[in-house]
Amino acid sequence: MKNLRTLLGAAGVLVGLANAAAAQAPAAPVQSTVPGEQEFGQPVMDREIFAHALLNQNEGRTNFADTHYRWSGEAWAGTDYDRLWARSEGNVANSSVMDGIQEFLYSRSITTFFDLQGGLRSDIDSQPTRNWASLGIEGLAPGFFNVETTGYVSGQGHLSARLEGYYDLLITNRLILQPQIELTFYNKSDPSRDVGPGLSEIDAGLRLRYEFTRKFAPYIGVTYEGKYGQTANFAKHAGESTSDFRLAFGLRIWW
């Protein structure tokens, strides 16, 4: 009887040790039907569709002799790699729409910080309409400067290029200073749209905004609108200024 109790005690110890070893042993890998998943783990869920819209310039500009309205915004929908874009910008002065540019683009991520973009542009405003094919790059340059450079070709054989950049300088978490500049170039004159060859226009600004929330930020600033070369000659002939500093006041919105 004593030997039997000894054997039962030893068996209990062995069972306990076996159970403890089983609890500490790693679980057997789950067989997967997804190629490569067993070697590299669960796939990253990076194909979800997102959407975003930003009205970066939504402002009145005044030199105290006259005031006009300026807008510039963009919206996109897509994944981390592929997106569809819509862009719009222009001015409204004396009940006329000027410099109206509408773009519809497809973009593909080519590096961590830059997208390659291509699509169509239409100049739709109070002047004759122009349609263009476009190809460009947009993203974050070193130092987190937002840059966009795009080339265009029209059905009439006109070539154009646009370079835009801006930077958000955080004074506090809510008070932000944004310098911005946009340069426009053409290869030849287009009198019907009052543009000449070379550097045609510069639109620059320095805006100070206060973000009550990230989506709602009133701002004030100073802007510069300059026309050069033959474009300046067209402006003079129309009785317009070729170099104008203005006070800007507006509301930046995104959602």
C-alpha positions in Angstrom: 0.0 0.0 0.0 2.8 2.3 0.9 4.5 1.6 -2.5 1.2 2.3 -4.3 0.9 5.7 -2.6 4.5 6.5 -3.6 3.8 5.6 -7.2 0.6 7.7 -7.3 2.5 10.7 -5.8 5.3 10.4 -8.3 2.7 10.2 -11.2 1.0 13.3 -9.9 4.3 15.2 -9.9 5.0 14.1 -13.5 1.5 15.1 -14.7 2.0 18.6 -13.0 5.4 19.1 -14.6 3.9 18.0 -18.0 1.1 20.5 -17.7 3.5 23.3 -16.7 5.7 22.6 -19.7 2.7 22.6 -22.0 1.5 25.9 -20.7 5.0 27.5 -21.3 5.6 26.0 -24.7 4.9 28.3 -27.7 1.7 27.6 -29.6 2.0 25.8 -32.9 1.8 28.2 -35.8 -1.5 28.6 -37.5 -1.4 27.5 -41.1 -2.3 30.3 -43.4 -3.7 30.3 -47.0 -2.3 33.8 -47.7 1.1 33.5 -49.6 4.0 34.6 -47.5 1.9 35.2 -44.3 3.5 32.2 -42.4 7.0 33.6 -43.1 6.3 37.3 -42.5 3.3 37.5 -40.2 -0.1 39.1 -40.6 -0.4 41.4 -43.7 -0.5 45.2 -43.0 -4.0 46.6 -43.7 -2.9 49.6 -45.8 -5.5 49.4 -48.6 -8.3 51.3 -46.7 -9.8 54.2 -48.5 -9.5 57.6 -46.9 -10.7 61.1 -48.0 -9.5 64.6 -47.2 -10.3 68.2 -48.3 -8.5 71.5 -47.5 -9.4 75.1 -48.3 -6.0 76.6 -47.7 -6.8 80.0 -49.0 -10.3 81.3 -48.5 -9.8 85.0 -48.2 -10.5 88.6 -49.0 -7.6 90.7 -50.2 -7.6 94.5 -50.1 -5.3 97.4 -50.8 -8.0 99.7 -49.4 -8.8 101.0 -52.9 -10.5 97.7 -53.9 -11.1 94.2 -52.6 -11.3 90.8 -54.2 -11.8 87.3 -53.1 -9.2 84.5 -53.5 -9.7 80.8 -53.1 -7.3 77.8 -53.3 -8.1 74.3 -52.2 -7.8 70.6 -52.9 -9.5 67.3 -52.1 -8.5 63.7 -52.5 -9.8 60.2 -51.9 -7.9 56.9 -52.0 -5.4 54.7 -50.3 -1.9 55.3 -49.0 -0.6 54.6 -52.5 -3.2 55.6 -55.1 -5.5 58.7 -54.9 -7.8 60.7 -57.0 -7.4 64.5 -56.6 -9.5 67.6 -57.4 -7.9 71.1 -57.1 -9.4 74.5 -57.6 -8.1 78.1 -57.4 -8.9 81.6 -58.7 -9.9 85.2 -58.0 -13.2 87.0 -58.0 -12.9 90.8 -58.7 -15.6 93.2 -60.0 -18.0 90.3 -60.5 -15.5 88.5 -62.8 -13.7 85.3 -62.2 -10.0 85.5 -63.1 -7.2 82.9 -63.1 -9.6 80.1 -62.5 -7.8 76.7 -62.6 -9.5 73.4 -62.0 -7.5 70.1 -62.0 -8.5 66.5 -61.8 -5.6 64.2 -61.1 -4.5 60.6 -60.3 -1.5 60.2 -58.0 0.8 57.3 -57.1 3.1 57.3 -54.2 6.7 57.0 -55.4 8.6 57.6 -52.2 7.8 58.0 -48.5 7.2 61.7 -48.9 6.4 62.3 -52.6 3.6 61.4 -55.1 3.7 61.4 -58.9 0.6 63.1 -60.3 -1.0 63.3 -63.7 -4.3 64.3 -65.2 -6.2 67.2 -66.7 -6.4 70.9 -66.1 -9.1 73.4 -67.3 -8.8 77.2 -67.1 -12.4 78.1 -66.5 -13.1 81.8 -65.8 -14.2 85.0 -67.5 -11.6 84.5 -70.3 -11.4 81.9 -73.0 -11.2 78.3 -71.7 -7.9 76.4 -72.0 -7.5 72.7 -71.4 -4.2 71.1 -70.5 -2.6 67.7 -69.8 -0.5 67.8 -66.6 2.3 65.8 -64.9 3.9 66.8 -61.6 5.2 65.9 -58.2 3.8 66.9 -54.8 5.1 66.1 -51.3 7.2 67.1 -48.3 10.8 68.3 -49.0 13.4 68.1 -46.3 12.5 70.4 -43.4 8.8 69.6 -44.0 8.3 72.2 -46.7 5.2 71.4 -48.8 6.2 71.6 -52.4 4.3 71.1 -55.7 5.8 71.3 -59.2 3.7 70.6 -62.3 4.2 70.9 -66.0 1.3 71.4 -68.5 0.8 71.1 -72.3 -2.3 72.4 -74.1 -3.9 71.3 -77.3 -2.8 74.6 -78.8 0.8 73.8 -78.3 1.3 76.0 -75.2 3.6 74.8 -72.4 3.3 76.0 -68.8 4.8 75.2 -65.5 3.9 76.0 -61.9 5.9 75.8 -58.7 4.3 76.3 -55.3 5.6 75.9 -51.8 4.6 76.7 -48.3 5.7 76.0 -44.7 3.9 75.9 -41.4 5.9 77.5 -38.6 4.5 76.7 -35.2 4.8 79.7 -32.9 2.6 77.8 -30.4 0.5 74.7 -30.9 -2.4 76.8 -32.1 -0.7 80.0 -33.5 0.9 79.2 -36.9 2.8 81.4 -39.4 2.6 80.2 -43.0 4.9 81.7 -45.7 3.7 80.7 -49.2 4.8 81.4 -52.8 3.5 80.3 -56.3 5.3 81.0 -59.6 3.8 80.5 -63.0 5.7 80.2 -66.3 4.6 80.0 -70.0 6.6 79.2 -73.1 4.8 81.7 -75.4 2.3 84.5 -75.5 -1.4 83.9 -75.2 -3.1 87.3 -75.7 -6.6 86.0 -75.3 -5.7 85.1 -71.6 -3.4 88.0 -71.1 -0.2 86.0 -70.4 3.2 86.2 -71.9 6.3 84.0 -72.2 8.7 83.4 -69.3 8.0 84.1 -65.7 4.4 85.3 -65.9 3.1 85.7 -62.3 4.1 85.5 -58.7 1.6 85.1 -55.9 3.1 85.1 -52.4 1.8 85.5 -48.9 2.6 85.5 -45.2 -0.4 84.4 -43.1 -0.8 84.1 -39.4 -3.6 81.8 -38.3 -5.1 80.7 -35.0 -6.4 77.1 -34.9 -9.4 77.0 -32.6 -9.5 73.4 -33.9 -7.3 71.8 -36.6 -10.3 72.1 -38.9 -11.2 75.7 -38.3 -8.6 78.5 -38.3 -9.2 82.2 -39.0 -6.1 84.2 -40.2 -4.7 87.5 -41.3 -1.8 88.2 -43.5 0.0 90.1 -46.3 0.0 89.1 -49.9 2.0 90.1 -53.0 0.7 89.8 -56.6 3.2 90.4 -59.3 3.1 90.2 -63.1 6.2 90.2 -65.3 7.3 90.5 -68.9 4.6 90.6 -71.5 2.0 89.6 -68.9 2.8 92.9 -67.1 2.3 94.7 -70.5 -1.1 93.1 -70.9 -2.0 94.2 -67.4 -0.9 97.8 -68.0 -2.9 98.0 -71.2 -6.0 96.8 -69.2 -5.4 99.5 -66.6 -4.4 96.9 -63.9 -1.5 97.0 -61.4 1.6 94.9 -62.1 2.8 94.8 -58.5 0.4 94.9 -55.6 0.7 94.3 -51.8 -2.6 93.6 -50.1 -3.9 92.8 -46.6 -5.5 89.4 -46.4 -8.1 88.1 -44.0 -9.8 84.7 -44.2 -10.7 81.3 -42.8 -8.7 78.1 -43.4 -10.9 75.0 -43.3 -10.3 71.2 -43.7 -12.3 68.1 -43.2 
